[in-house]
Amino acid sequence: MAAEEKRATRRAAWKAAAAAARREGGRGGEEICVICIEPVVAPVELPCGHEYCGACLAELRSKDISQTCPQCREELPVGVEALYDLAMRAYMRVEGMVKRG
């Protein structure tokens, strides 16, 4: 039941985004996410140029299966959590240096 609700929510978001794109003269949702096989919702473009749904990409990262692009196998850039951890380590290192003088 939850999967059906998720798909319905994605379709509604896609329809709204496609309508907005058509009003602005854009393509209107022609891209298909190869992870969920549906139109891309909240697109995230990887450095390799492929686009996926933001939620699909986040789910892919969370499963720790393969941290590569599903189409070209180029390594995924670090996610938000990894960037936060990296920033906190740098902050703690600088804070330690400041405390030591």
TAKA-V681771 format. One record per pair of residues at least 4 apart in sequence whose C-alpha atoms are under 7 Angstrom apart, sorted by sequence separation. I is the first residue (numbers start at 1). J is the second residue. D is the distance in Angstrom with one decimal. If there is no record, write none. Layout:
{{I J D} {I J D}}
This chain:
{{1 5 6.4} {2 6 6.1} {3 7 6.2} {4 8 6.2} {5 9 6.1} {6 10 6.2} {7 11 6.1} {8 12 6.2} {9 13 6.2} {10 14 6.0} {11 15 6.1} {12 16 6.3} {13 17 6.1} {14 18 5.9} {15 19 6.1} {16 20 6.2} {17 21 6.1} {18 22 6.1} {19 23 6.2} {20 24 6.4} {21 25 6.1} {22 26 5.3} {33 37 5.3} {45 49 6.0} {46 50 5.6} {52 56 6.8} {53 57 6.2} {54 58 6.2} {55 59 6.1} {56 60 6.1} {57 61 6.3} {58 62 6.2} {59 63 6.4} {69 73 4.6} {78 82 5.8} {79 83 6.3} {80 84 6.2} {81 85 6.3} {82 86 6.1} {83 87 6.1} {84 88 6.1} {85 89 6.2} {86 90 6.3} {87 91 6.1} {88 92 6.0} {89 93 6.1} {90 94 6.3} {91 95 6.0} {92 96 6.1} {93 97 6.4} {94 98 6.2} {95 99 6.2} {96 100 6.2} {97 101 6.2} {21 26 4.7} {22 27 6.6} {32 37 6.1} {33 38 5.6} {45 50 5.7} {46 51 6.3} {52 57 6.4} {68 73 4.8} {69 74 5.3} {78 83 6.6} {21 27 6.4} {22 28 5.2} {32 38 5.4} {33 39 5.8} {45 51 4.4} {61 67 6.4} {68 74 5.3} {69 75 6.3} {21 28 4.8} {32 39 4.4} {33 40 5.1} {44 51 5.5} {45 52 6.7} {68 75 4.3} {69 76 6.0} {31 39 5.8} {32 40 5.4} {43 51 6.0} {44 52 5.5} {67 75 6.1} {68 76 4.9} {19 28 6.6} {30 39 6.9} {31 40 5.9} {43 52 5.5} {44 53 6.1} {67 76 5.6} {18 28 4.2} {29 39 6.3} {43 53 4.9} {44 54 5.5} {18 29 5.1} {29 40 7.0} {42 53 5.6} {43 54 5.7} {40 52 6.0} {41 53 5.0} {42 54 5.5} {40 53 5.0} {33 51 6.9} {33 52 5.0} {33 53 6.3} {35 56 6.5} {14 39 6.6} {14 41 5.7} {13 41 6.8} {10 41 6.7}}
